[in-house]
Amino acid sequence: MIKLILTDYDGAYANQGGKVLAPARKLKEILQKRGVIISLVSGRSIKETNRFVKSENFSPIFIAELGAIIFYKGEEITNLGDPSKYKNNQSFIDYLHRTNSHDAIYKIGAVDLLLEKAKTKKEKLSIFTPKDGRPGGTKNNIMRKKGTVLLRGKIDLKSFNKSLSNNFPYLEIIDNGFIEIPNSDGTRDHAYHLVIKGANKYSAAKIIQKKLNCSYDETVAIGDSLADLELSKVCNKFILVKNPEIDPDVIVENFKRGIKASEAKKFSEKIIITKNCGSLGWVEGLEGVIK
């Protein structure tokens, strides 16, 4: 029996553009009446994610900032990832004790390193917010991030993560897909999250499962992007909603490249790719899994 559904919002429960179709709302209500917990998983700030939770009547148990922040029945939990990665860096530990992860990542110098690399390599990378996003006041962090630093542009992700590995081995950049609003020239930037290694959707979901006493076999996850596939490690079935911009088969193959062959086989057995996009794909996938 399924007890927990972990779901992405944009491109999964909602269509690209944010519109939620009636069939998705209806199925959500039916499942909730059966006692299924439908938990939102988002890259947005906790404040913004909570707004969607309330407007769409999701469970008060949700994940924000790609897993760096967890909200559990009124309690805000900071996911500090894998402490073994930074146990020997006392400066970073001190910053984490004095402030949040977002500000600590800035203060340690990681953001400046990446921006300088982009400038040198002539690649496109900038702070997501128009007020620069650096710590020092709410005006500078208008996205209200607490766990990740949000960047935008188009970079060689592998190369930038290598630079982090050489200088800040406890941090990584995650590509969270295209930004919906195009640039003035019609191109679209990627949204990148600079995060503590291990402070991801997978570890956040494990925390929620433990609190709910919910097993792997009692969990289904659903999303439409490469970043969402991290949740496939905590569930019996993962529903990949068709993405109109990226071939789902390409998303799957890219994910497989980052895991062991034995894990790839298990992953292939649990993945379900929908024919429909957005809300209708959300309904299609869940109806096929939950009888």
HELIX and SHEET records of a PDB file:
HELIX    1   1 ALA A   22  LYS A   33  1                                  12    
HELIX    2   2 ILE A   46  GLU A   56  1                                  11    
HELIX    3   3 GLU A   65  GLY A   67  5                                   3    
HELIX    4   4 PRO A   83  LYS A   85  5                                   3    
HELIX    5   5 GLN A   90  ARG A   98  1                                   9    
HELIX    6   6 SER A  101  LYS A  107  1                                   7    
HELIX    7   7 ALA A  110  LYS A  121  1                                  12    
HELIX    8   8 THR A  138  ASN A  140  5                                   3    
HELIX    9   9 LEU A  157  ASN A  167  1                                  11    
HELIX   10  10 LYS A  201  LEU A  212  1                                  12    
HELIX   11  11 TYR A  216  GLU A  218  5                                   3    
HELIX   12  12 ALA A  227  VAL A  234  5                                   8    
HELIX   13  13 PRO A  248  LYS A  256  1                                   9    
HELIX   14  14 ALA A  261  LYS A  270  1                                  10    
HELIX   15  15 GLY A  278  VAL A  289  1                                  12    
SHEET    1   A 5 ILE A  37  LEU A  40  0                                        
SHEET    2   A 5 LEU A   4  THR A   7  1                                        
SHEET    3   A 5 THR A 219  GLY A 223  1                                        
SHEET    4   A 5 LYS A 237  LYS A 242  1                                        
SHEET    5   A 5 ILE A 271  CYS A 277  1                                        
SHEET    1   B 3 ILE A  61  ALA A  64  0                                        
SHEET    2   B 3 ILE A  69  TYR A  72 -1                                        
SHEET    3   B 3 GLU A  75  THR A  78 -1                                        
SHEET    1   C 4 LYS A 124  ILE A 127  0                                        
SHEET    2   C 4 VAL A 149  LYS A 154 -1                                        
SHEET    3   C 4 HIS A 190  ILE A 196 -1                                        
SHEET    4   C 4 LEU A 171  PHE A 178 -1                                        
END                                                                             
